[in-house]
Amino acid sequence: MQSNSRRAVVVAGLLFLAVLASSRAWTDRQDYGYRPNPDGTARFLSELQQPLFRDAGKDAILKARGKDTFLYRAAYEAHQELYETPWVVGKQSIGDCVSWGWAHGVWIAQCVDWEQGLLDQPPPFPSTESIYGGSRVEARGRDGSGRSAVGGWSDGSYGGAAARWCRDWGVVYRQPQSTGVDLTNYSGERARQWGAYGNGGQGDGGRLDEVAKSHPCEYVALVKKFDEAAAAIESGYPVAVCSMVGFSSQRDSDGFCRRSGTWAHCMSFIAVRYGSRPGLLCLNSWGPSWVRGPKWPEDMPEGSFWVDKDTVDAMLRGGDSFAVGSVAGFDWRDLDHGEWMNEG
């Protein structure tokens, strides 16, 4: 009997270790990096006049028509105009997903603004390293002079911190900077360094913070449910979504991925569809080939997938997902909804 009891204890211990290892696996993966901080997000929201999209975007919600909207098409057009090459989604190499989710949200919002005539030139893509460093250091009230590694060396950030950085500072674009750093190409190692020292990295002295302030994203608001996110997208406002909801890597016949497992992750909602199966299109930052399967419409970006309405609600319940407004706020806009591409 004692032998059986010991065996049972050993088996139970092994099972516990296996469960513990499994629960830690997603937090240690380099392609995640969302670290929830409810208190930090709550502090940021308390500073906003209209922290919730249901208030800030009331006009967009009231006038939403329930029409399919594909914001990535503005990104296709802007990228082609600026770089004369097709846009291909990038791939993160450390746990800096929050910066990617926000960079996609800010960039696509600005692409829509350009398409609508609110910007004179198509926008370059924002530097994810800048958003990452700023969200880990300056946006948390830490010394962003680059004198010491006050942000630490573990990966990760959270939505409220990225929202504060983009709103109170701004974005730096992927291009050579006046400070001497060339941000044309993404670098995971640079992201890790800037995550420790702040935007601009070691020894920057706050110079790149001043560059960011010339491109602020003044309008951000918390989105709490599908209907709000759908209305935001209809008016041209993507949603940077931070959640713990995971997915399969295979799209079904309608282009949707099945909810599966746990991801501590940030992505972007960049399109909405209604009809018999409402959902939002989710853009990931793992490159173009991590997910496979049918697409709808055919021009949806590689590396993206549709998310069913109920799963969207589950993702937004985390309370750390924000709509990114235009340079003029969150008013309703009658966009070209792309009906000519809706067949399929």
C-alpha positions in Angstrom: 0.0 0.0 0.0 2.8 2.4 0.9 4.5 1.6 -2.5 1.3 2.4 -4.3 0.9 5.6 -2.3 4.4 6.7 -3.1 3.8 5.9 -6.8 0.7 8.0 -6.8 2.5 10.9 -5.2 5.3 10.6 -7.8 2.8 10.5 -10.7 0.9 13.4 -9.3 4.1 15.4 -9.0 5.1 14.6 -12.6 1.6 15.7 -13.8 1.9 18.9 -11.8 5.3 19.7 -13.4 4.0 18.9 -16.8 1.0 21.3 -16.4 3.3 23.9 -14.9 5.7 23.6 -17.9 2.8 23.8 -20.3 1.4 26.9 -18.6 4.8 28.6 -18.8 5.5 27.6 -22.4 3.4 30.4 -23.9 5.0 33.0 -21.6 8.5 32.1 -22.6 8.0 32.0 -26.4 9.8 34.7 -28.3 6.8 35.4 -30.6 4.5 36.5 -27.8 5.3 39.3 -25.3 2.1 40.6 -23.9 2.4 41.2 -20.1 -0.9 42.4 -18.7 -0.8 45.3 -16.2 -4.4 46.1 -15.3 -3.3 48.8 -12.8 -1.1 50.5 -15.4 -3.8 50.5 -18.0 -6.3 51.8 -15.5 -4.0 54.7 -14.6 -3.7 55.6 -18.2 -7.4 55.5 -18.8 -8.0 57.7 -15.8 -6.0 60.5 -17.5 -8.2 60.5 -20.7 -11.2 62.8 -21.1 -13.1 60.0 -23.0 -11.3 56.8 -22.2 -13.9 54.5 -23.7 -14.6 54.2 -27.4 -18.3 53.9 -26.7 -18.0 57.6 -25.7 -15.1 58.9 -27.8 -16.5 57.1 -30.9 -20.2 57.6 -30.2 -20.7 59.2 -33.6 -19.0 56.3 -35.4 -21.1 53.8 -33.4 -24.4 55.5 -34.0 -23.8 55.9 -37.8 -22.2 52.5 -38.5 -24.0 50.8 -41.3 -23.0 47.2 -40.9 -21.0 47.2 -44.1 -18.0 45.1 -44.8 -14.8 47.2 -44.5 -11.2 46.3 -45.4 -8.8 48.8 -44.0 -5.7 46.9 -45.2 -6.5 48.1 -48.8 -5.5 51.6 -47.8 -2.2 50.1 -46.6 -1.6 48.3 -49.8 -2.1 51.5 -51.8 0.0 53.6 -49.5 2.9 51.2 -49.4 2.9 50.8 -53.2 2.8 54.6 -53.6 5.7 55.2 -51.1 8.0 52.2 -51.7 6.8 51.0 -55.2 6.6 47.4 -53.8 3.8 45.3 -52.4 3.4 45.4 -48.6 4.3 42.1 -46.9 3.7 41.7 -43.1 6.8 41.6 -41.0 8.0 39.0 -38.4 8.9 39.8 -34.8 12.0 38.0 -33.4 11.6 38.7 -29.7 8.7 39.2 -27.4 7.8 42.7 -28.7 4.4 41.8 -30.1 2.7 44.8 -28.4 4.9 47.2 -30.4 3.9 45.3 -33.6 0.2 45.3 -32.9 0.4 49.1 -32.2 2.6 49.8 -35.2 0.1 48.0 -37.5 -2.8 49.9 -35.9 -1.2 53.3 -36.1 0.2 52.8 -39.6 -3.1 51.5 -41.1 -5.0 54.3 -39.4 -2.6 56.8 -41.0 -2.9 55.1 -44.4 -6.7 55.6 -44.2 -6.1 59.2 -43.3 -3.9 59.6 -46.4 -6.5 57.9 -48.5 -9.1 60.4 -47.1 -6.9 63.4 -47.9 -6.0 64.2 -44.2 -2.3 63.5 -44.8 -0.3 64.9 -47.7 2.0 61.9 -48.1 1.6 58.2 -47.6 3.0 57.3 -44.2 6.1 55.2 -43.7 5.8 52.2 -41.4 6.4 53.1 -37.7 9.5 51.7 -35.9 8.4 48.9 -33.6 11.6 49.2 -31.6 10.7 52.8 -30.8 7.2 51.9 -29.6 8.6 48.9 -27.6 11.3 51.0 -25.9 8.9 53.9 -25.2 6.2 51.6 -23.8 8.6 49.9 -21.4 10.5 53.0 -20.2 9.2 56.5 -20.8 5.5 55.6 -20.8 6.0 54.0 -17.4 7.6 57.1 -15.9 11.1 55.7 -16.0 14.2 57.6 -17.0 14.4 57.6 -20.8 17.7 59.3 -21.1 19.4 56.1 -22.0 21.9 56.3 -19.1 20.9 53.0 -17.5 18.8 49.9 -18.4 15.8 50.9 -16.2 13.4 48.8 -18.3 15.1 45.5 -17.6 15.9 42.7 -20.0 12.9 40.4 -19.9 10.6 40.7 -22.9 7.2 42.2 -23.0 4.9 45.2 -22.6 1.1 45.9 -22.3 -1.5 47.8 -24.3 -2.0 50.7 -21.9 1.7 51.5 -21.9 1.9 51.5 -25.8 -1.3 53.6 -25.9 0.3 56.2 -23.5 3.5 56.2 -25.6 1.7 56.7 -28.9 -0.6 59.4 -27.5 1.8 61.4 -25.2 4.9 61.0 -27.4 4.1 59.5 -30.8 5.8 57.3 -33.4 9.2 57.3 -35.1 9.2 55.9 -38.6 11.3 53.2 -40.2 13.8 55.4 -41.9 17.1 57.1 -41.2 16.8 59.5 -38.3 18.4 62.9 -37.6 19.9 61.4 -34.4 22.1 59.2 -36.6 20.3 55.8 -36.1 19.0 54.1 -39.3 15.6 52.4 -38.5 14.9 51.3 -42.1 15.0 47.6 -41.1 13.6 45.9 -38.1 16.1 44.6 -35.5 15.0 42.3 -32.6 18.3 43.0 -30.9 17.7 46.8 -31.1 14.2 46.2 -29.7 15.7 44.4 -26.7 18.2 47.1 -26.1 15.7 49.9 -26.4 13.3 47.9 -24.2 15.9 48.3 -21.5 17.2 51.8 -22.1 14.0 53.4 -23.7 13.3 54.9 -27.1 16.6 55.7 -28.8 18.6 53.3 -26.8 21.7 53.7 -24.6 23.1 57.2 -24.7 20.4 58.7 -26.8 19.8 61.5 -24.2 16.1 61.8 -25.1 16.8 63.0 -28.6 14.5 60.4 -30.4 11.8 61.2 -27.9 11.6 64.7 -29.4 11.4 63.1 -32.9 8.4 61.0 -31.7 6.6 64.0 -30.4 6.4 65.4 -33.9 4.1 62.5 -34.9 1.7 62.0 -32.0 -1.3 59.7 -32.1 -3.6 61.8 -30.0 -6.8 59.7 -30.2 -6.9 56.3 -28.6 -9.8 54.8 -26.8 -10.5 51.4 -25.1 -12.7 49.0 -27.0 -14.7 46.5 -25.0 -16.8 44.5 -27.4 -17.3 43.4 -31.0 -19.9 46.0 -31.9 -17.6 48.8 -30.8 -14.6 47.4 -32.7 -16.7 46.8 -35.8 -18.0 50.4 -35.8 -14.4 51.7 -35.3 -13.2 49.7 -38.3 -16.1 50.9 -40.4 -14.9 54.5 -39.9 -11.2 53.7 -40.5 -10.0 53.1 -37.0 -8.0 49.8 -36.4 -7.9 48.1 -33.0 -4.7 47.0 -31.3 -5.9 44.0 -29.4 -4.1 42.5 -26.4 -5.4 39.2 -25.1 -4.7 35.7 -23.8 -6.8 34.0 -26.5 -4.9 31.6 -28.8 -5.8 30.2 -32.2 -5.0 27.3 -34.6 -2.7 27.9 -37.5 -5.2 26.6 -40.1 -8.0 28.8 -41.6 -11.3 27.1 -42.4 -13.3 27.4 -45.6 -14.4 31.0 -44.6 -10.9 32.2 -43.6 -11.5 31.9 -39.9 -9.1 30.3 -37.4 -10.5 28.2 -34.5 -9.9 29.4 -31.0 -7.2 27.2 -29.4 -5.0 27.4 -26.4 -3.5 30.5 -24.8 -1.5 33.3 -26.4 -0.2 36.2 -24.3 -0.2 38.3 -27.4 -1.0 41.5 -29.2 -2.3 41.8 -32.8 -4.4 44.2 -34.8 -8.0 44.1 -36.0 -8.0 45.7 -39.5 -11.2 44.6 -41.3 -14.8 43.7 -40.5 -17.4 41.4 -42.2 -21.0 40.9 -41.4 -23.6 38.6 -43.1 -24.2 35.1 -41.8 -20.8 34.9 -40.0 -19.7 38.2 -38.5 -16.1 38.6 -37.6 -13.0 40.8 -37.6 -9.8 40.3 -39.5 -6.8 39.8 -37.2 -3.3 40.7 -38.4 -0.5 38.9 -36.7 3.3 39.7 -36.6 4.7 36.3 -37.3 5.4 36.8 -41.0 3.3 35.8 -44.0 3.4 32.0 -43.7 2.6 30.9 -40.1 -1.0 30.3 -41.0 -2.5 28.5 -44.0 -5.9 27.8 -45.5 -8.6 29.6 -47.6 -8.8 33.4 -47.7 -11.8 35.7 -47.9 -11.6 38.0 -49.7 -8.7 36.8 -51.8 -6.7 39.9 -51.2 -6.6 39.6 -47.4 -3.0 39.9 -46.1 -0.9 36.7 -45.8 -0.4 36.1 -42.1 -3.9 37.3 -41.2 -7.1 35.4 -40.2 -10.8 36.0 -39.4 -12.0 35.8 -35.8 -15.7 35.0 -35.0 -17.7 37.6 -33.1 -17.9 35.6 -29.8 -14.2 35.1 -29.8 -13.6 38.8 -30.5 -15.7 39.6 -27.4 -13.6 37.2 -25.4 -10.4 38.9 -26.6 -11.7 42.4 -25.8 -12.9 41.4 -22.3 -9.2 41.6 -21.2 -9.6 45.4 -21.1 -6.4 46.3 -22.8 -7.4 46.8 -26.5 -7.5 50.3 -28.1 -9.0 51.8 -31.2 -6.5 54.1 -33.0 -8.1 57.3 -34.2 -7.4 59.5 -37.2 -5.6 62.8 -36.9 -9.0 64.4 -36.5 -10.5 62.1 -33.8 -13.1 59.3 -34.0 -15.9 60.8 -36.1 -17.9 58.6 -38.4 -16.5 58.5 -42.0 -18.2 57.0 -45.0 -15.3 55.1 -46.4 -15.1 53.2 -49.7 -16.1 49.9 -48.2 -14.8 47.8 -51.1 -18.1 46.2 -52.1 -16.4 45.5 -55.5 -14.3 42.9 -53.7 -17.0 41.4 -51.5 -17.8 38.4 -53.7 -16.3 35.0 -52.8 
